[in-house]
Structure formats: structure tokens, C-alpha cells
């Protein structure tokens, strides 16, 4: 099956999503975004915490 046939089949054969399905998709997208924000905050906070711990040891 060619790529054009796949595109045509997917664009014409997909039924519209019901209301609850759209709601679930929105909630899942929101939770994915929240998970990314937590990951980014940890990525930024870890080196900052390490640096302040190092400075505290140097000062003491």
C-alpha cells in the first residue's frame, strides 16, 4: 500500500470523535504538559541546589 493510499484511507475513514473522547484527549494533553513542566523544573533546580550546597560547604 502506498503512502497516498494510507493518507486517503486515514483522512476519509476516521470517524469524528465524540465529546467524552475529546475531553479525555484534552485531559491527557494537559497531564503530559504538566509532566514536562515538572521534569523541566527538576532539571533546572538540581544544579542550583547542588551549587548552593557546594557554596555552603566552601563558606563553612
N, C-alpha and C positions, 0 to 999 in steps of 0.2 A: 504494500500500500504506500502510495507516495505521500509526500508532505502536504500537497494541495488537497488530496482526498481526506487526510486527517483533519485539516483545518475546516474543510467544508462540513464534515461529519460533526465535528465538535460545535461549530457555530450554529448549525441548524437543528441538531439533535438534543441540545441541552435544554431541559425544561426550566422555566423560571423558578426561582427559589421562593419558598413560602415565607410567611412573616417570621415564624419562630426560627427558621433556618438562618434567615438574615440576622436575627437578633443574636443567635449563637455565634455566627461569624464575627459580629461586632465585638462581642464579649471576648472571644478568643484573640482577636487582634489587639484589643485593649490589654489583655493579660500578657501577650507577647511583648508589647511596648513597655509595660511595667517591668517585666523581667529584664529587658535590655537596660532600662534606667538603673535598676539595682546593680546589674553587672558593671555598668559604666561608673557608678558611684564607688563601688568596691575597687575598681581599677584605679581610680583617681585617689581614693582615700588611703589605700595601703601604703604607697610610697611616702605620702605626707606623714602618716603615723610613724613609719619607720624612721623618717628623717628627724622628727621631733624626739623620738626615743633615743636616737643617736646623740642629738644635741644635749639632751638631759644627762646622758652618761658623760659626755665631754665636760659639761659645766660642773657636775658633781665631782 
